[in-house]
Amino acid sequence: MTLLGTALRPAATRVMLLGSGELGKEVAH
């Protein structure tokens, strides 16, 4: 279970960063 969580953490972080980036673009517009 720990191995799975470690494997998913970078992907989850990337999704969060991309999501916040998209929100930032919408707010900037």
Secondary structure per residue as TSV (DSSP state, phi and psi in degrees):
chain	resnum	aa	ss	phi	psi
A	1	M	-	360.0	-39.6
A	2	T	H	-65.2	-39.4
A	3	L	H	-62.6	-43.2
A	4	L	H	-62.4	-45.6
A	5	G	H	-61.1	-40.5
A	6	T	H	-65.6	-36.4
A	7	A	H	-70.9	-34.4
A	8	L	H	-83.3	-23.4
A	9	R	H	-57.2	-48.8
A	10	P	H	-59.8	-39.6
A	11	A	H	-65.5	-42.9
A	12	A	H	-63.3	-41.4
A	13	T	H	-62.6	-41.4
A	14	R	H	-64.4	-42.0
A	15	V	H	-62.9	-42.2
A	16	M	H	-62.9	-43.6
A	17	L	H	-64.1	-43.7
A	18	L	H	-64.8	-41.7
A	19	G	H	-62.4	-46.8
A	20	S	H	-65.4	-34.2
A	21	G	H	-64.5	-42.8
A	22	E	H	-64.2	-42.0
A	23	L	H	-62.6	-40.2
A	24	G	H	-61.6	-40.1
A	25	K	H	-64.3	-43.3
A	26	E	H	-64.2	-41.4
A	27	V	H	-66.4	-39.3
A	28	A	H	-63.3	-36.3
A	29	H	-	-72.7	360.0
